[in-house]
């Protein structure tokens, strides 16, 4: 099966209708990331591949849930049999938790600032993980910014300390300060993801006003020294207006310092609601370049233990999404 080709097609569409038997245990909702503020999503698995699709009654795709997770994906006249994967917290086999929903920053592609700001207590998060601990292999934390970048870091550190008793790999993705990498490493975090988001400095400045491009790159370089290669990640959104050459240059620069890029197809939302998702052909071209760039630097996404590279639902991930 040409799984990367099929997955690129599905990611380019991004949505599905959901019909058939009730699918409660298989539905996920998000307060951060590409599905923030939407009507939920499902993870469809076919062979060894997984894709996350937002639920939309107007989608050209349809997933029919036949019961007990068995499912049929209908795409025009084609039918693909697979399964809906049960969701632990946000995604299969992980407790992926948004600590603070809402954000004081206004990144143009993001729906999080439009969500009513709220913050889970460390006790609440601990209880959430406790409830699913038999169904997860790792824990991941992400967060908006409630008051300041510095205050958010302090709060997330307090949550991490609360979760150490579960003795599971823990990944963290927050906006970094100068010493974020060191502080997370010192308390036992396994992996980090600091997001460059845009392929160029100018595009980052346009899309993420008030945030520092240099702060992200500096944190990434320091993180590779601390956490090791294959355990530091960075989202690069595809579809913000960058050229393929600019995307490839950013991918190469991340790989050169030992960071695994996460190529995230744009979910048109927020101020970019009028944009379009990148087409499948472009996702596949960049996937091929991404694969070669990782190989050239000896990086292997299959060694990831937490967060998006472990999940693979929202992105094409080299070595994890392979021809079956």
C-alpha positions as a Markdown table, in Angstrom:
| # | Residue | x | y | z |
|---|---|---|---|---|
| 1 | Unk | 0.0 | 0.0 | 0.0 |
| 2 | Unk | 1.2 | 3.5 | -0.8 |
| 3 | Unk | 0.4 | 4.7 | 2.7 |
| 4 | Unk | 2.3 | 8.0 | 2.5 |
| 5 | Unk | 0.4 | 8.9 | -0.7 |
| 6 | Unk | -3.0 | 8.0 | 0.9 |
| 7 | Unk | -2.1 | 9.8 | 4.1 |
| 8 | Unk | -1.0 | 12.9 | 2.2 |
| 9 | Unk | -4.4 | 12.9 | 0.4 |
| 10 | Unk | -6.2 | 12.6 | 3.7 |
| 11 | Unk | -4.2 | 15.3 | 5.4 |
| 12 | Unk | -4.8 | 17.6 | 2.5 |
| 13 | Unk | -8.5 | 17.2 | 3.0 |
| 14 | Unk | -8.2 | 17.2 | 6.8 |
| 15 | Unk | -11.8 | 16.3 | 7.7 |
| 16 | Unk | -14.3 | 13.5 | 7.6 |
| 17 | Unk | -17.9 | 12.8 | 8.2 |
| 18 | Unk | -18.6 | 10.2 | 10.9 |
| 19 | Unk | -21.5 | 7.8 | 10.7 |
| 20 | Unk | -22.6 | 4.4 | 11.8 |
| 21 | Unk | -22.4 | 3.1 | 15.4 |
| 22 | Unk | -21.7 | 5.5 | 18.3 |
| 23 | Unk | -18.0 | 6.3 | 18.5 |
| 24 | Unk | -17.6 | 8.0 | 21.9 |
| 25 | Unk | -14.4 | 6.3 | 23.0 |
| 26 | Unk | -12.8 | 7.0 | 19.6 |
| 27 | Unk | -13.5 | 10.8 | 19.5 |
| 28 | Unk | -11.0 | 13.4 | 20.6 |
| 29 | Unk | -11.4 | 17.1 | 21.3 |
| 30 | Unk | -8.5 | 19.7 | 21.5 |
| 31 | Unk | -7.8 | 23.0 | 23.2 |
| 32 | Unk | -4.5 | 23.4 | 21.5 |
| 33 | Unk | -2.9 | 22.4 | 18.2 |
| 34 | Unk | -4.6 | 22.0 | 14.8 |
| 35 | Unk | -7.9 | 20.9 | 16.1 |
| 36 | Unk | -8.4 | 23.6 | 18.8 |
| 37 | Unk | -11.9 | 24.9 | 19.0 |
| 38 | Unk | -13.3 | 22.4 | 16.4 |
| 39 | Unk | -16.0 | 19.7 | 16.8 |
| 40 | Unk | -13.6 | 16.9 | 17.6 |
| 41 | Unk | -11.6 | 14.4 | 15.6 |
| 42 | Unk | -10.9 | 10.7 | 15.1 |
| 43 | Unk | -7.8 | 8.6 | 14.6 |
| 44 | Unk | -8.1 | 6.2 | 11.6 |
| 45 | Unk | -5.6 | 3.5 | 11.4 |
| 46 | Unk | -4.8 | 1.4 | 8.4 |
| 47 | Unk | -2.0 | -1.2 | 8.6 |
| 48 | Unk | 0.8 | 0.5 | 10.4 |
| 49 | Unk | -0.3 | 4.0 | 9.6 |
| 50 | Unk | -2.4 | 6.5 | 11.6 |
| 51 | Unk | -4.1 | 9.7 | 10.5 |
| 52 | Unk | -6.2 | 12.2 | 12.5 |
| 53 | Unk | -9.2 | 13.8 | 10.8 |
| 54 | Unk | -11.4 | 16.5 | 12.2 |
| 55 | Unk | -15.1 | 15.7 | 12.2 |
| 56 | Unk | -17.1 | 17.8 | 9.7 |
| 57 | Unk | -20.5 | 17.0 | 8.4 |
| 58 | Unk | -19.6 | 18.7 | 5.1 |
| 59 | Unk | -16.5 | 16.7 | 4.4 |
| 60 | Unk | -16.1 | 14.8 | 1.1 |
| 61 | Unk | -14.7 | 11.9 | 3.2 |
| 62 | Unk | -16.8 | 9.6 | 5.3 |
| 63 | Unk | -15.8 | 7.1 | 8.0 |
| 64 | Unk | -18.5 | 4.5 | 8.9 |
| 65 | Unk | -18.0 | 3.1 | 12.3 |
| 66 | Unk | -19.1 | -0.5 | 12.2 |
| 67 | Unk | -18.8 | -1.1 | 16.0 |
| 68 | Unk | -15.9 | -2.0 | 18.3 |
| 69 | Unk | -13.5 | 0.3 | 16.4 |
| 70 | Unk | -13.9 | -1.4 | 13.1 |
| 71 | Unk | -14.4 | 1.2 | 10.4 |
| 72 | Unk | -14.6 | 1.9 | 6.7 |
| 73 | Unk | -13.2 | 5.1 | 5.2 |
| 74 | Unk | -15.1 | 6.0 | 2.0 |
| 75 | Unk | -13.4 | 8.4 | -0.4 |
| 76 | Unk | -15.5 | 8.7 | -3.5 |
| 77 | Unk | -15.8 | 5.2 | -4.9 |
| 78 | Unk | -12.9 | 3.8 | -2.8 |
| 79 | Unk | -13.4 | 2.0 | 0.5 |
| 80 | Unk | -10.5 | 1.4 | 2.9 |
| 81 | Unk | -11.0 | -0.8 | 5.8 |
| 82 | Unk | -9.3 | 0.0 | 9.1 |
| 83 | Unk | -10.0 | 0.9 | 12.7 |
| 84 | Unk | -10.8 | 3.8 | 14.8 |
| 85 | Unk | -8.2 | 4.0 | 17.6 |
| 86 | Unk | -9.4 | 4.6 | 21.2 |
| 87 | Unk | -8.3 | 7.9 | 22.5 |
| 88 | Unk | -6.6 | 8.2 | 26.0 |
| 89 | Unk | -6.3 | 11.9 | 26.4 |
| 90 | Unk | -6.3 | 13.8 | 23.0 |
| 91 | Unk | -4.6 | 10.9 | 21.1 |
| 92 | Unk | -4.0 | 7.1 | 21.3 |
| 93 | Unk | -1.6 | 5.7 | 23.9 |
| 94 | Unk | -0.7 | 9.2 | 25.3 |
| 95 | Unk | -2.0 | 11.6 | 27.9 |
| 96 | Unk | -1.5 | 14.7 | 25.8 |
| 97 | Unk | -2.7 | 17.6 | 28.0 |
| 98 | Unk | -3.1 | 21.3 | 27.4 |
| 99 | Unk | -2.2 | 23.0 | 30.7 |
| 100 | Unk | -3.5 | 26.5 | 29.9 |
| 101 | Unk | -6.1 | 27.0 | 27.2 |
| 102 | Unk | -6.2 | 30.5 | 25.9 |
| 103 | Unk | -3.2 | 32.7 | 25.2 |
| 104 | Unk | -2.1 | 36.4 | 25.5 |
| 105 | Unk | -0.3 | 36.1 | 22.1 |
| 106 | Unk | -2.1 | 36.3 | 18.8 |
| 107 | Unk | -0.4 | 34.0 | 16.3 |
| 108 | Unk | -2.4 | 34.5 | 13.1 |
| 109 | Unk | -2.9 | 30.8 | 12.4 |
| 110 | Unk | -4.0 | 29.8 | 15.9 |
| 111 | Unk | -7.5 | 29.5 | 17.4 |
| 112 | Unk | -6.3 | 29.2 | 21.0 |
| 113 | Unk | -6.6 | 33.0 | 21.8 |
| 114 | Unk | -10.3 | 32.8 | 20.8 |
| 115 | Unk | -10.9 | 30.0 | 23.4 |
| 116 | Unk | -11.9 | 31.1 | 26.8 |
| 117 | Unk | -8.8 | 31.2 | 28.9 |
| 118 | Unk | -8.6 | 28.5 | 31.6 |
| 119 | Unk | -6.0 | 26.6 | 33.4 |
| 120 | Unk | -6.0 | 23.1 | 34.9 |
| 121 | Unk | -4.6 | 22.7 | 38.3 |
| 122 | Unk | -1.7 | 20.3 | 38.9 |
| 123 | Unk | -4.1 | 18.2 | 41.0 |
| 124 | Unk | -6.6 | 18.1 | 38.2 |
| 125 | Unk | -3.9 | 17.1 | 35.6 |
| 126 | Unk | -2.6 | 14.4 | 38.0 |
| 127 | Unk | -6.2 | 13.0 | 38.3 |
| 128 | Unk | -6.6 | 13.0 | 34.5 |
| 129 | Unk | -3.4 | 10.9 | 34.0 |
| 130 | Unk | -4.4 | 8.6 | 36.9 |
| 131 | Unk | -7.7 | 7.9 | 35.1 |
| 132 | Unk | -5.9 | 6.6 | 31.9 |
| 133 | Unk | -2.6 | 5.3 | 33.2 |
| 134 | Unk | -3.4 | 1.8 | 32.1 |
| 135 | Unk | -4.0 | 2.9 | 28.6 |
| 136 | Unk | -0.9 | 5.1 | 28.0 |
| 137 | Unk | 2.8 | 4.8 | 27.3 |
| 138 | Unk | 3.8 | 8.4 | 27.8 |
| 139 | Unk | 2.6 | 11.8 | 28.9 |
| 140 | Unk | 2.9 | 15.1 | 27.0 |
| 141 | Unk | 2.2 | 18.7 | 28.1 |
| 142 | Unk | 1.6 | 21.8 | 26.0 |
| 143 | Unk | 0.3 | 25.1 | 27.0 |
| 144 | Unk | -0.9 | 28.6 | 26.0 |
| 145 | Unk | 0.4 | 31.6 | 27.9 |
| 146 | Unk | -2.0 | 32.9 | 30.6 |
| 147 | Unk | 0.1 | 35.8 | 32.0 |
| 148 | Unk | 3.6 | 35.7 | 30.7 |
| 149 | Unk | 6.1 | 33.2 | 29.2 |
| 150 | Unk | 8.1 | 33.1 | 32.4 |
| 151 | Unk | 5.0 | 32.5 | 34.6 |
| 152 | Unk | 3.8 | 29.8 | 32.3 |
| 153 | Unk | 7.1 | 28.0 | 32.5 |
| 154 | Unk | 7.0 | 28.1 | 36.3 |
| 155 | Unk | 3.5 | 26.6 | 36.3 |
| 156 | Unk | 4.3 | 23.9 | 33.8 |
| 157 | Unk | 7.4 | 22.9 | 35.9 |
| 158 | Unk | 5.1 | 22.5 | 38.9 |
| 159 | Unk | 2.8 | 20.2 | 36.9 |
| 160 | Unk | 5.8 | 18.1 | 35.7 |
| 161 | Unk | 6.9 | 17.6 | 39.2 |
| 162 | Unk | 3.4 | 16.4 | 40.1 |
| 163 | Unk | 3.5 | 13.8 | 37.3 |
| 164 | Unk | 6.8 | 12.3 | 38.0 |
| 165 | Unk | 5.3 | 9.6 | 40.2 |
| 166 | Unk | 3.8 | 7.9 | 37.1 |
| 167 | Unk | 7.4 | 7.0 | 35.9 |
| 168 | Unk | 6.5 | 7.5 | 32.2 |
| 169 | Unk | 8.4 | 9.3 | 29.5 |
| 170 | Unk | 7.2 | 12.9 | 29.6 |
| 171 | Unk | 7.4 | 15.5 | 26.8 |
| 172 | Unk | 6.9 | 19.2 | 27.1 |
| 173 | Unk | 6.1 | 21.8 | 24.4 |
| 174 | Unk | 6.0 | 25.4 | 25.7 |
| 175 | Unk | 7.4 | 28.7 | 24.5 |
| 176 | Unk | 11.0 | 28.8 | 25.9 |
| 177 | Unk | 12.8 | 31.3 | 28.0 |
| 178 | Unk | 16.6 | 31.4 | 28.1 |
| 179 | Unk | 16.9 | 28.5 | 30.6 |
| 180 | Unk | 13.8 | 26.5 | 29.8 |
| 181 | Unk | 15.8 | 23.5 | 28.3 |
| 182 | Unk | 18.0 | 23.3 | 31.4 |
| 183 | Unk | 15.1 | 23.5 | 33.8 |
| 184 | Unk | 13.0 | 20.9 | 32.1 |
| 185 | Unk | 16.0 | 18.5 | 31.8 |
| 186 | Unk | 16.9 | 18.9 | 35.4 |
| 187 | Unk | 13.5 | 17.6 | 36.6 |
| 188 | Unk | 13.5 | 14.6 | 34.3 |
| 189 | Unk | 11.6 | 15.6 | 31.2 |
| 190 | Unk | 12.4 | 13.1 | 28.4 |
| 191 | Unk | 11.8 | 15.2 | 25.3 |
| 192 | Unk | 11.0 | 18.8 | 24.3 |
| 193 | Unk | 9.3 | 20.5 | 21.3 |
| 194 | Unk | 10.0 | 24.2 | 20.7 |
| 195 | Unk | 8.3 | 25.4 | 17.6 |
| 196 | Unk | 9.9 | 27.6 | 14.9 |
| 197 | Unk | 6.4 | 27.5 | 13.3 |
| 198 | Unk | 7.4 | 29.5 | 10.1 |
| 199 | Unk | 10.1 | 28.7 | 7.6 |
| 200 | Unk | 11.7 | 32.2 | 7.7 |
| 201 | Unk | 12.3 | 34.9 | 10.2 |
| 202 | Unk | 10.2 | 37.4 | 8.3 |
| 203 | Unk | 7.3 | 35.0 | 8.1 |
| 204 | Unk | 7.5 | 34.2 | 11.8 |
| 205 | Unk | 7.4 | 37.9 | 12.6 |
| 206 | Unk | 4.3 | 38.3 | 10.6 |
| 207 | Unk | 2.6 | 35.2 | 11.9 |
| 208 | Unk | 3.7 | 35.4 | 15.6 |
| 209 | Unk | 3.9 | 39.1 | 16.6 |
| 210 | Unk | 5.5 | 39.6 | 20.0 |
| 211 | Unk | 7.4 | 36.3 | 20.0 |
| 212 | Unk | 11.1 | 35.8 | 19.5 |
| 213 | Unk | 12.4 | 33.6 | 16.6 |
| 214 | Unk | 15.9 | 33.6 | 18.1 |
| 215 | Unk | 14.6 | 32.4 | 21.5 |
| 216 | Unk | 13.2 | 29.3 | 19.8 |
| 217 | Unk | 16.4 | 28.5 | 17.8 |
| 218 | Unk | 18.6 | 29.1 | 20.9 |
| 219 | Unk | 16.4 | 26.8 | 23.0 |
| 220 | Unk | 16.5 | 24.1 | 20.3 |
| 221 | Unk | 20.3 | 24.1 | 20.0 |
| 222 | Unk | 20.7 | 23.9 | 23.8 |
| 223 | Unk | 18.1 | 21.1 | 24.0 |
| 224 | Unk | 19.9 | 18.8 | 21.7 |
| 225 | Unk | 23.0 | 19.0 | 24.0 |
| 226 | Unk | 20.8 | 18.1 | 27.0 |
| 227 | Unk | 18.1 | 15.7 | 25.7 |
| 228 | Unk | 20.1 | 14.1 | 22.8 |
| 229 | Unk | 19.4 | 13.7 | 19.1 |
| 230 | Unk | 16.0 | 12.2 | 18.2 |
| 231 | Unk | 14.4 | 13.7 | 21.3 |
| 232 | Unk | 14.1 | 17.4 | 20.3 |
| 233 | Unk | 11.4 | 18.5 | 17.9 |
| 234 | Unk | 10.0 | 21.6 | 16.3 |
| 235 | Unk | 6.8 | 22.3 | 14.4 |
| 236 | Unk | 7.2 | 23.8 | 10.9 |
| 237 | Unk | 3.8 | 24.8 | 9.5 |
| 238 | Unk | 3.4 | 24.2 | 5.8 |
| 239 | Unk | 1.1 | 26.6 | 4.0 |
| 240 | Unk | 1.8 | 30.0 | 5.6 |
| 241 | Unk | 3.0 | 31.4 | 2.4 |
| 242 | Unk | 6.6 | 30.0 | 2.3 |
| 243 | Unk | 8.1 | 28.5 | -0.9 |
| 244 | Unk | 9.3 | 24.9 | -1.1 |
| 245 | Unk | 12.8 | 26.2 | -1.1 |
| 246 | Unk | 12.2 | 28.2 | 2.1 |
| 247 | Unk | 10.6 | 25.2 | 3.7 |
| 248 | Unk | 13.5 | 22.9 | 2.6 |
| 249 | Unk | 16.1 | 25.4 | 4.0 |
| 250 | Unk | 14.4 | 25.5 | 7.4 |
| 251 | Unk | 14.1 | 21.6 | 7.4 |
| 252 | Unk | 17.8 | 21.4 | 6.6 |
| 253 | Unk | 18.8 | 23.9 | 9.3 |
| 254 | Unk | 16.8 | 22.1 | 12.0 |
| 255 | Unk | 18.3 | 18.7 | 11.0 |
| 256 | Unk | 21.8 | 20.2 | 11.0 |
| 257 | Unk | 21.5 | 21.0 | 14.7 |
| 258 | Unk | 20.0 | 17.6 | 15.5 |
| 259 | Unk | 16.4 | 18.7 | 15.7 |
| 260 | Unk | 13.6 | 16.6 | 14.1 |
| 261 | Unk | 11.2 | 18.9 | 12.2 |
| 262 | Unk | 7.5 | 18.2 | 12.4 |
| 263 | Unk | 5.9 | 19.3 | 9.1 |
| 264 | Unk | 2.4 | 20.4 | 10.1 |
| 265 | Unk | -0.1 | 21.1 | 7.3 |
| 266 | Unk | -1.8 | 24.4 | 7.9 |
| 267 | Unk | -5.3 | 24.1 | 9.4 |
| 268 | Unk | -6.9 | 27.3 | 8.1 |
| 269 | Unk | -8.1 | 29.0 | 11.3 |
| 270 | Unk | -7.9 | 32.2 | 13.2 |
| 271 | Unk | -6.8 | 35.1 | 11.0 |
| 272 | Unk | -5.9 | 32.6 | 8.3 |
| 273 | Unk | -9.3 | 31.1 | 7.9 |
| 274 | Unk | -9.3 | 32.2 | 4.2 |
| 275 | Unk | -6.1 | 30.2 | 3.5 |
| 276 | Unk | -6.1 | 26.7 | 2.0 |
| 277 | Unk | -4.5 | 23.5 | 3.3 |
| 278 | Unk | -1.4 | 22.5 | 1.3 |
| 279 | Unk | -2.2 | 20.0 | -1.4 |
| 280 | Unk | -1.2 | 16.3 | -1.2 |
| 281 | Unk | 1.4 | 16.7 | -3.9 |
| 282 | Unk | 3.3 | 19.4 | -2.0 |
| 283 | Unk | 3.1 | 17.4 | 1.2 |
| 284 | Unk | 4.6 | 14.4 | -0.5 |
| 285 | Unk | 7.4 | 16.5 | -2.1 |
| 286 | Unk | 8.4 | 17.9 | 1.2 |
| 287 | Unk | 8.0 | 14.4 | 2.9 |
| 288 | Unk | 10.6 | 13.1 | 0.4 |
| 289 | Unk | 13.0 | 16.0 | 1.1 |
| 290 | Unk | 12.4 | 15.6 | 4.9 |
| 291 | Unk | 13.2 | 11.9 | 4.8 |
| 292 | Unk | 16.5 | 12.6 | 3.0 |
| 293 | Unk | 17.4 | 15.5 | 5.3 |
| 294 | Unk | 16.9 | 13.3 | 8.4 |
| 295 | Unk | 18.9 | 10.4 | 6.9 |
| 296 | Unk | 21.8 | 12.7 | 6.0 |
| 297 | Unk | 22.1 | 13.8 | 9.6 |
| 298 | Unk | 21.5 | 10.3 | 11.1 |
| 299 | Unk | 18.2 | 11.3 | 12.8 |
| 300 | Unk | 15.5 | 8.7 | 13.4 |
| 301 | Unk | 11.9 | 9.7 | 14.3 |
| 302 | Unk | 11.2 | 6.1 | 15.3 |
| 303 | Unk | 13.1 | 6.7 | 18.5 |
| 304 | Unk | 10.7 | 9.4 | 19.7 |
| 305 | Unk | 8.7 | 8.5 | 22.8 |
| 306 | Unk | 6.3 | 11.4 | 23.2 |
| 307 | Unk | 4.2 | 14.1 | 21.6 |
| 308 | Unk | 3.6 | 14.5 | 17.9 |
| 309 | Unk | 6.4 | 12.5 | 16.4 |
| 310 | Unk | 5.3 | 9.5 | 18.5 |
| 311 | Unk | 1.6 | 10.0 | 17.6 |
| 312 | Unk | 2.0 | 10.7 | 13.9 |
| 313 | Unk | -1.7 | 11.5 | 13.5 |
| 314 | Unk | -1.4 | 15.0 | 12.2 |
| 315 | Unk | 1.7 | 14.8 | 10.0 |
| 316 | Unk | 3.7 | 12.7 | 7.6 |
| 317 | Unk | 6.6 | 11.4 | 9.7 |
| 318 | Unk | 9.6 | 9.7 | 7.9 |
| 319 | Unk | 10.3 | 6.2 | 9.0 |
| 320 | Unk | 7.1 | 6.0 | 10.9 |
| 321 | Unk | 4.9 | 6.5 | 7.8 |
| 322 | Unk | 6.4 | 4.1 | 5.4 |
| 323 | Unk | 5.3 | 2.1 | 2.3 |
| 324 | Unk | 3.5 | -1.0 | 3.5 |
